Amino acid sequence: MEFLDEKLTGYIDAHTAEEPAILAALNRETWAKILMPRMLSGHLQGRVLSMLSHMIRPASVLEIGTYTGYSAICLAEGLASGGTVTTIDINDELEEMVKRYIDLSGNTQKITALIGDATQLIPAIDRTFDLVFIDADKENYSNYFDLVINKVRPGGYIIADNVLWSGNVLQAPSEMDAETRAIFDFNNKIHSDSRVAHVLFPVRDGLMICRKL
């Protein structure tokens, strides 16, 4: 997932604003207690998400893939006054931890965590979003994009994580597993979609930033 020299990565981290204390605690607990902790956005990507949120000043954010709640808290940092984050995850085993850190971060009134299948929940959400963050099961990335594109206001943003997939997108299509192929197809889908302007940021495992036209 990390493509830069370890020393250079350390330099980048050292010259990026520190994690808020509550996020540092969430980071530590995730790595100590939760399976697949590399799924956490972490320090650098978390600060990038926070910065993007501050730049966009969204009134309404949808996150698909909560995990332990780190990225939802980062996105909430830049909300417009009265803004909200709705985050969806299918894994109810992490629900208590997510709600605990939402409360500890002071975001109880800003972040709503839903448990369930996002492909079923999203069509029932009657709301327009300024920002959507996709960071869930890779096979459904294209489906998630299709489900949210008409719920994003013109000028709004869709951000998708893990679009470099540890560099596996460079494999020959015949050698790709299902997840790699899904990411490969998603990137091509975005690149050919005239409804969005887009740029792929090589931050951590890759962030695809789309602006709806």
Beta strands, then each sheet from edge to edge (+ up, - down):
strand 1: 60-64
strand 2: 84-89
strand 3: 111-115
strand 4: 129-134
strand 5: 152-161
strand 6: 196-201
strand 7: 207-212
sheet 1: 3+ 2+ 1+ 4+ 5+ 7- 6+
end
